[in-house]
Amino acid sequence: MSDTDSDQDNAVNAPEDSEQSLFEAPPLAEQERMVEAILFASAEPVGVSELNGRMPHGCDAGAALDLLRRRYEGRGVRVVKVGEGWAMRTAPDLAFLMQKETVETRKLSRAAIETLAIIAYHQPVTRAEIEEIRGVSVSRGTIDQLLELEWIRFGRRRMTPGRPVTFVVTQAFLDHFGLESARDLPGLKELRAAGLLENRVTPGLDGPQDDEDATGDDQVDMFEDDA
């Protein structure tokens, strides 16, 4: 290659080199601050390539990230790798400070309360038997709600035409109400006192009944969960 060709190549590359020299990377300490700001404001982990893309030209996000990570060692907040990204997270040994225990009051519809009571007192019982005792049909949503609470579960199928599935109460139901077994279920007066039945009598339940009129809203407060 001649000297002329070499000079021409240098002339062509000169603008690019000149353009690159116009962008000087900020000091590493400033890059560290940039990475800190991005991670602090990001709800999701951020990868090194994304950090480089968001920072000024010439920055080294990897080096700044390493510096930031070392600076946060032993602090209440740490810079940790999550998958392919990086994020700021509470130190594992301080995670208990972020927990908050609350008391939750659960509510069930009257239909769910009556269905639960029938299952508890007549288990194992089929959907058809529940409907016969209540005198009205039982919606799928009512059964699904009790299954979701894990207060009832599927029992054995009846050896009758169609082999319908039965329902029984669960150990979680017994634990919630402090019962050793279904034989320890309270009578109607105790159920009303607990807010389960209020003043409405559920057909098919054993025990004394009275002539109190049905009152109350469509929602009935259940026991408060233990915190």
Beta strands, then each sheet from edge to edge (+ up, - down):
strand 1: 77-82
strand 2: 85-90
strand 3: 105-109
strand 4: 125-126
strand 5: 152-154
strand 6: 166-169
strand 7: 219-224
sheet 1: 1+ 2-
sheet 2: 3+ 7-
sheet 3: 4+ 6- 5+
end
